[in-house]
Amino acid sequence: MSNFIDELKRKDHKRYLGGLDFFKYIGPGLLVTVGFIDPGNWASNFAAGSEFGYALLWVVTLSTIMLIVLQHNVAHLGIVTGLCLSEAATQYCPKWIARPVLGSAVLASISTSLAEILGGAIALQMLLDIPIVWGSILTTLFVIIMLFSNSYKKIERAIIAFVSVIGLSFLYELFLVDIDWPMAVRAWVVPSIPQGSMLIIMSVLGAVVMPHNLFLHSEVIQSHEYNKQDEDSIRKVLKYEFYDTLFSMIVGWAINSAMILLAAATFFKTNTQVEELQQAKSLLDPLLGNNAGLIFALALLMAGISSTITSGMAAGSIFAGIFGESYHIKDIHSRIGVLLSLGVALVIIFFIDNPFYGLIISQMILSIQLPFTVFLQVGLTSSKRVMGKYANSCWSSFVLYTIAIIVSVLNIMLLFGF
């Protein structure tokens, strides 16, 4: 009994994953998460659910598992070296490798920005009947103002709020529909490739495992000054970073799954193929009530704004890294990267006749660029010259290279029309 009382009086217990510590490290993961619940994902997921029902839910599961591994790995690069992926490539890779890969990553960020800006414009058209072109201009201007005037911390808080709104919106709408849960659970874990689904599969994959987010995560981790000199601090940060990544990616998996579930339970069930997001809102109104359509449009607006912010930040990071610099919005290279990505995307939107199809194609482009970024990342994080004793183990390298090969094979299957 005395031993028990003595134990109660102890104050030297080793702390493990304290709640306040966990929330202190939340942020970078959620900035990345918003990138794979962006309007491009909405288009891909609603197309998947309306055309193929629950059948393609496995793609979200596979993509999320791949994303957890890749994001955790690239965050390690940022924590251990103090460099983002773009900076590390410039510093440690030959120019003939680094420049083409980083150049293609800039193009991928433009493709991403196109989808994000389009999503915000479509939402404004739903809510206020603003034409797509003017909605795109307003979305771009608002995002540029936020990026050029706010710090990382303010942007992180805003995006966490946006992600919360999006998640709660889909949670609300799921309560309004009748989900075939046994079929959904099976589809989450059993792969199937229905005829004619390869374009949608690649779009969903590209929309979840987005190359620009790998650059972004390795950069944002620096804003928290995670790069420590002593071993204990590095190990602690690596541990909490994993929890942040895991938590954030699971949130993203749930929201992406909810989109497909909603589309399968409403549109696939009534044999209605969704060909534009405006159509999805108008069809949700009679099926689920006016509130569902309004909440859908508001959530899309939040997704469009927040993901355009992260897309611009990623572009600034990639472009600055080409010159061996870290992202800083007051630096000329970072600003050029942001404006290049958002500006070119905005110009392209002026020439797009079918916004919904443009969203899907933009996501497919991301999946095509993804293997180049992954091979670059794994090469760097497997190098003892770059990572020292924190370099990938043989098993980790095998898993990471396998992911890159899977994405490459899927791209080849798409190319040859499988």
N, C-alpha and C positions, 0 to 999 in steps of 0.2 A: 504493500500500500504506500509506503514511504517513497519507494522508487517511482510510483505513478505520480505522486504529488510533486516530486522533484522534476519529473519530466514536464509536468504542466508549467512549472516555473521557468523552464529553459527559454532563453531568448536568442540562442545562437544557432537555430535551425538554418540549414542551408536553403536559400530561396531558390525555387525552380518555377520558371514560367509564371511570374507574378502577373496578375491581371493588368496592372498599370504598365508594366514593361511591355506586355503584348500590344496594348493600344498605342504605346509610344512608337512602336515599330510598324504599325499599320500605315499604309499610304502608298508606297511605291507599287505594291501589288495591285492595289485598286486602280491606280493610274493606268496600269497595263490592262486590267480587266475591262475597263470601259472600251478599250480598243476592240475587244471581241464580243461586245454587245452593241456594236455600232450599226448604222442603217444598212450597211452591206450585209451584215448578219441577218438583219430583219428580212431583207429581200430573199437571201438564200434559204433561211429557215422557213419562211412562209411558202416559198416555192416548193421546198422539200415536203412540208406537211400537207399542202394542198394537193400535190401531185402523187405522192407516194405514202401518205398516211404516216404511220409510226415507223415505217421500214428503215428510215435513215437516221434514227436516233443514235445508232451505234457510232456514226461518224462524229457526233458531238462528244461521245465518251472517249473514243480513240484520240480525237484532236486535243481534248482537255488533258488527257494523260501525257501526251507528247508535249503539250504546252507547259505543264508543271515541271517536267524534266528539263526542258530547254530554258525556261525562265529561271529556274533555280540555278542552273549551270552558268548562265550569263550574268546573273547577279553575283555569283562567286567571283567572276572575272573583275567586276567593278569593285567589290569589297577588298579583294586581295591586292589588286594592282593600283587601284585609284584611277583607272582608265575606263572609259566607255568602250564598247565594242569597236566603234569607228576609230577612235584614237589608238587602240591596241593594234588594229589591223595596219594602220599607217606606220606605227612605230616598229612593229615586229615582222611584217610581211613584205616581200618584194613588191615594188610598185606595180609590176605587171599582173600581180594577183589582187592587191588591195584596191587599186583604182577602178578596174572593171566591176568588181563586186560592190564597192561602195557607190559607184555610179548607178548600177542597177538598183541598189537600195534606195537611192534618191528617186528614181523612176517609180519604184514601188510605193514610196511615200506619197508621190503625186497621185497615183491610182487610189491610194487610201483616202487622201484628202478629197478626191472627187466624190467618193461614196459618202463621206461624212457630210460634206457641204450639201450634196443632193438630198440626203436624209433630212437635214434641217430645213431645206427649202420645201420639200414635200410636206413636212409637218406644218409649216407656216401656211401652205396652200390649203391644207385640211382645216386649220383653225381659223384663218383670217381671209381665205380666198385670195392670197397674194400669188401672182404668177411665179413659176419656178425660177425664172431668170432673176427677178427682183428678190425673191426669197434667198437665192444663192448669194447674191451680193450682200444682203443684210446679214446673213449668217457669217460670211467671210469677214466682214467689217467688225462685227461683234467679237469674233474670236481673236482677230488681230489686236483689238483694243485690250482684251483680257490678257493676251500673251505679252504685250508690250508694256503693260502697266502693273501686272501682278507678280508676286514672288511665287516660288514653288509651293510654299505652305498654303497660301491663299488658294491657289489652283487646286491643290490636293483636297482641301476642305470642300471646295465647290463641287469637285468631281465625286467625292464620297456622297455628298447630298444628291447629286444627279443619279448615281448608281442606286441609291436607296429608293428614289422615286420610281425608277424603272423597275426594280425588283418588286416593290409593293404593287405597282400597276399590274404586272403579270400575275402576281399572287391573287389579286382581286379577280382578275378575269378567269383564272383557272377555277375559282369557286363557282363560276357561272356555267361551266360546261361539264358534260358527262364524259369523263376520260375512261377508256378501257385500260385500266392499270395493269392487269396481267399481260396484255399484249405489249404495252409500253415498256414494262420491265424486261420482257424478253428481247424487244428491239434494241434496248440500251446495250445489251451484251452480246447479241448474236448478229454478226455481220450478214448483210444481204445486199446485192447489187441489182435492183430491178432494171429491166430493159429501159434504156434511154435516160438513166439516172446519173451517168458519169459526170456530166457538166455540173449538175447540182452537187454531187459529192465533192468535186474539186472546189466548188464555190464555198461550200460549208467549211471544208478543210482550210482553204485560204483565208476565210473570214475569221476562223478561230486562231490558227497558228499564223499570226501576221508577222512578216519579217521586221517591219518597222518597230514592233513592240519589243523585239529582242534588243535592238539598239537603244530604245527608250528606257528599258528597265536597268540596263547597265549604266545609263547616264543618271537617271533619277536617284539611284542608290547613293550617288555622290552628294546630292543636295542635303542628305542627312549626316554628312561627314562620317560615314561608316568606316572609312579606311583607317584602321587603327594600327599602331606600331607593335603593341605587345600581343603575345599569343592568346592570352585569356580574352582580351577584348575582341579579337578577330573571331575566335570560336563562338563567343556569345552572340555576336552580330550574325554570323552564319546560321546559328540555330534559329534566332528570331526571324531572320529573312525567310527561312523555309516555312515557318508557320504563317507568315504574312502571304507568301506565294500560294501555299496550299489553300488557305482560307479564301483568298481572292479568286483563285481559279475555280474553286467549287461554287462560289457565288455565280461566276460567269457560266459554268456548266448548267446550273439550275435555271438561269434566265434563258439561255439558248434552248435548253430542253423545253421550257415552258412555251416558247414561241412555236416550236414544232408541234407540241401537244395541242396547243390552241388551234393551230391551222388544221391539224388532223381531225380534231373533234368537231370542228365547225365546217370547214370548206371541203375536206376530203369526204366527209360523211355525206355531204349534199352534192358530191361530184362537181364541185366548183373549183376551177383552177384559178389561183390568184396570179394576175399578170401585172398588177401595180399596187403599191401600198395604199393609195387613195381608195382603190376598190376594196381592199381588206377592211378599211374603216367603215365604208358605206355598207358592206355586207354584215359587219359585226353589229351595227345598229339594230336591224330587225331581228337578228338572231339572239342577241344578248342584251339589248336595250341601249338607249342613247348614251348612258354613262360609260359603257364599255368603249364605244367609238371615240368619245372625247378623251378618255384616259389613254387610249391607244395613241392618239395624236400627240398628247402632252408628253407621254413617255418617249415617243419618237423624237420630239423636239429636244428633250433632255439628252437623248443618245447622240443626236446629231451635233449639238453644241459641244458636249464634253469630249466626244471622240475626235472632233475637228481640232480641239485644243491639243490633245495628246499627239495627233498626227503632225501638227505644226511643230511641236516640241521635238518629236523624233526626227523630222526633217532637218531642223536646226542642229541637232546633235550629230547627225550623219555628216552634214556639210561641214560643220566646224571641225569634226574629227579628221576629215580629209586634209586639213591644214594643221593637224596635230594639236588642236585646241579643244577644250571642253565647252559644253553648251553654256552660254550666258547671253541672255536676251539683249544686253547692251553692247555685245560684241558684233562687229559688222558681219562676220562669217555666219554666226548663228541667225542674225536677222535675214541675211540673204537666203539661207536655207529655208526659213519659215515662209518668207514671201515667195520664194521660187515654188515651193510645194503648193501653197494655197492659191497663188496667182495663176499658175499654169492649169491647175485643176479647175479653177473658176472659168478660165477661157474655154477649156474643153467642154464644159457644161453647156455653153452657148450653142454648141453644135450637136448636142445629143437630142435625138427625136424621142427615144423611149427611155425615160429615166430608170424604170424598174429593171430593164434588161441591162442598162449601163451599170447598175449596182452589181448585178450578178457577174458580168464580165470583169469588172474591176477586182472582184474577189478572186476570180480564177487567175488573173494576172499575178496576184500576190502568191498563190500557190506555186506558180511557175518560178518565181524568183526565190522562194523559200529555201530550196536545197543549197543554193550558193551561199546564203547567209549562214545556214546551219553548218555546212562543211568548214566555212571560215571560222565560226565560233568554236567548233569542236577542236579544230587544229590548234587554236590559241590556248584553249583551256586544258588541252592535253600536253602542252609544252612546259617542261620544267624551266626552260629559260624565261618563260612568261610568268608562270604561276608558282615556281619553286616547289616546295613540298605539298602545296595545295593543288597540284596538277591532277587531272582526272586519273582515277585508277584504270587499269585495263578493262575491268567490267563496265565502268561508267562510259569509257570511250566506245566500247562495243555497243552499248545501248544507244548512245547518241548518234553514232554512225548508222546504226540500224534505222533510226528515225529518219535520217537524211535519205537513206536508200529507199525507204517506204514511200516517202513523198516523191522522190524521183521516179519510182516505178509507176505511181499513180499518174504522174504527169505524162509519162510515155504512153500509158493506157489511154489517156484522154487524147493525146496527139494522134494515135492510130485508130481512134473511134471505138474502143472497146466498151 
